[in-house]
Amino acid sequence: MTDTEIEITTALVRDLLREQHPDLADLGIREVAGGWGNQMWRLGDELAVRMQRMDPTPELQLNERRWLPVLAPRLPLPVPTPVRSGEPSARFPRHWTVMTWVPGDPLDCSSISRGDHAADALADFLRALHVEAPADAPVSGDRGGNPKECTGGFDRFFHAVVPDDLADDVRAVWDDAVAAPEWEGPPLWVHGDLHPANVVVSDGTLSGVIDFGDISAGDPAWDLAAAWVILPAGAASRFFDAYERADAGTIRRARGLAAMKSLFLMLMGRNGDLGLPGGKPAWGPAGRAALDRVLKG
């Protein structure tokens, strides 16, 4: 059995805690559905264990350990904060981290009913996050750059899942994003992977943001795509009004990136329907709904 095939069980999580953090080993442990690069386990009522699974290197989890304690205190929505580090061992040769638990239901398993409130909450969160990143901030190879750098990925998703009757309109949105002016400001902190599985909802509105493995310095348009990918229909205009800082070029890039993210969600949904590894059946409908919102502007 290779590293990537190690079965992560309740017994394994408890054994690792006993070895490295014995004061936490008697807390209740239960698996959390979902996850891809990392598998999550609840630990008591207030903590979670984030186990490296599909991610080929530990950098994403190490970035969370390094930067979330710096960013979390000034963010207006709850985010997971590392409290203990788990190191590779003979029992489990990968990294794992004990983090605070962010209450709420993932949006891919829930819905937003208070669209205006959610738009304001997301805008407040991203205004706080989108500040100039320090020189030693991580730079992602596939997140945070200009859309033109992602044309290959867009084309793969497009040819795999775009509905025939929407192909021309989706391509036009993407081409417009590629043609838009590039980001000329300093690299800003970006979450990099805002989609329905990485935000949580309570009482019909956004109540937390999770999975910061792709935190990096780059173009804020990557996060502003959430105006269509996360928020319900009709909320994008209110979101950009509340965010205040996005010029026309940034909104064009964000809309194109939202189209690409929507296609990715649709592809992951199709893979889930086919039973392929890593597939997420719930993501298909979420991606199609997001794509419809993108095309409506």
ABEGO torsion letter per residue (X at the ends): XBAAABBBBAAAAAAAAAAABAAAAABBBBBBBEEAABBBBBBEAABBBBBBBABABAAAAAAAAAAAAAAAAABABBBBBBABBBBBBAABABBBBBBBBBBEBBAAABBBABAAAAAAAAAAAAAAABBBBBAABBBBAABGBBAAAAAAAAAAAAAAABBAAAAAAAAAAAAAAAABBBBABBBBBBAGABBAAABBBBGGBBAEBBGAAABBBEBAAAAAAAAAAABBBGAAAAAAAAAGABBAAAAAAAAAAAAAAAAAAAAAAAAAAAGBBGBBAAAAAAAAAAAAAAAAX
